[in-house]
């Protein structure tokens, strides 16, 4: 349980940044899904977005398991916990939406 506690404490510090990076990167990739750009064209934007999404959710789950979820998450952009969950959920929906749009555009040809 020590590792989960450490990850939960790290999450209380950096999940604000991870959620914002993930939401911003997912939005950029969603807008780009109407073009012919692949995942590789976005490079670091896609990497940071997906990394923020996966790591953010993982750290939020660690906080939920250890029951150490604070009222405000982050050091730079202090956010309520619900806001972090909302940003990560919106980011996930935008990534899924990008995949659906790309599949629809490919099948329409």
C-alpha positions as CSV (number, residue, x, y, z in Angstrom):
1,X,0.0,0.0,0.0
2,X,3.0,2.4,0.3
3,X,3.3,2.8,-3.4
4,X,-0.4,3.6,-3.8
5,X,-0.1,6.2,-1.0
6,X,2.9,7.8,-2.7
7,X,1.1,7.9,-6.1
8,X,-2.0,9.4,-4.4
9,X,0.1,12.2,-2.9
10,X,1.8,12.8,-6.2
11,X,-1.6,13.0,-7.8
12,X,-2.8,15.7,-5.3
13,X,0.2,17.8,-6.5
14,X,0.3,17.4,-10.3
15,X,-3.2,16.3,-11.5
16,X,-4.2,19.9,-12.2
17,X,-1.5,20.2,-14.8
18,X,-2.2,16.7,-16.2
19,X,-5.9,17.4,-16.6
20,X,-5.3,20.7,-18.4
21,X,-2.6,19.3,-20.7
22,X,-4.8,16.4,-21.6
23,X,-7.9,18.5,-22.3
24,X,-6.0,21.0,-24.4
25,X,-4.2,18.3,-26.4
26,X,-7.4,16.3,-26.9
27,X,-9.2,19.4,-28.2
28,X,-6.4,20.2,-30.7
29,X,-6.5,16.6,-31.9
30,X,-10.3,16.6,-32.2
31,X,-10.2,19.7,-34.3
32,X,-7.5,18.1,-36.5
33,X,-9.6,15.0,-37.0
34,X,-11.5,16.6,-39.8
35,X,-8.3,16.8,-41.8
36,X,-6.0,14.0,-43.0
37,X,-3.5,14.3,-40.2
38,X,-2.5,11.1,-38.4
39,X,-1.6,10.6,-34.7
40,X,2.1,10.8,-35.7
41,X,1.7,14.3,-37.2
42,X,0.8,15.8,-33.8
43,X,3.9,14.4,-32.2
44,X,4.4,15.7,-28.7
45,X,0.9,17.2,-28.5
46,X,-0.6,13.7,-28.8
47,X,2.0,12.2,-26.5
48,X,1.4,14.7,-23.7
49,X,-2.4,14.5,-24.2
50,X,-2.6,10.7,-23.9
51,X,0.0,10.6,-21.2
52,X,-1.9,13.2,-19.2
53,X,-5.1,11.3,-19.7
54,X,-3.8,7.9,-18.6
55,X,-1.6,9.2,-15.8
56,X,-4.3,11.6,-14.5
57,X,-6.9,8.8,-14.3
58,X,-4.4,6.5,-12.7
59,X,-3.5,9.0,-10.0
60,X,-7.2,9.8,-9.4
61,X,-7.9,6.1,-9.0
62,X,-5.0,5.9,-6.5
63,X,-6.5,8.8,-4.5
64,X,-9.9,7.1,-4.5
65,X,-8.5,3.8,-3.3
66,X,-6.6,5.3,-0.4
67,X,-9.4,7.7,0.4
68,X,-7.1,10.7,0.4
69,X,-8.9,12.8,-2.2
70,X,-8.5,16.5,-1.0
71,X,-11.0,19.3,-1.7
72,X,-8.5,21.2,-3.9
73,X,-6.1,19.4,-6.2
74,X,-2.9,20.9,-7.6
75,X,-0.2,23.4,-6.7
76,X,-0.3,25.7,-9.7
77,X,-4.0,25.8,-10.7
78,X,-5.9,24.9,-7.5
79,X,-9.0,23.1,-8.7
80,X,-11.8,21.3,-7.0
81,X,-11.7,17.5,-7.4
82,X,-14.8,17.5,-9.5
83,X,-13.2,19.9,-12.0
84,X,-10.3,17.5,-12.4
85,X,-12.7,14.6,-13.0
86,X,-14.6,16.7,-15.5
87,X,-11.5,17.7,-17.4
88,X,-10.3,14.2,-17.6
89,X,-13.7,12.9,-18.7
90,X,-14.0,15.5,-21.4
91,X,-10.6,14.7,-22.6
92,X,-11.5,11.0,-22.8
93,X,-14.7,11.8,-24.7
94,X,-12.7,14.0,-27.2
95,X,-10.2,11.2,-27.9
96,X,-13.1,8.8,-28.4
97,X,-14.9,11.4,-30.6
98,X,-11.7,11.8,-32.7
99,X,-11.6,8.1,-33.3
100,X,-15.2,8.0,-34.3
101,X,-14.9,10.9,-36.7
102,X,-11.8,9.5,-38.3
103,X,-13.6,6.1,-38.8
104,X,-16.6,7.8,-40.3
105,X,-14.5,9.9,-42.7
106,X,-12.5,6.8,-43.8
107,X,-15.7,4.7,-44.4
108,X,-17.4,7.6,-46.3
109,X,-14.9,7.4,-49.2
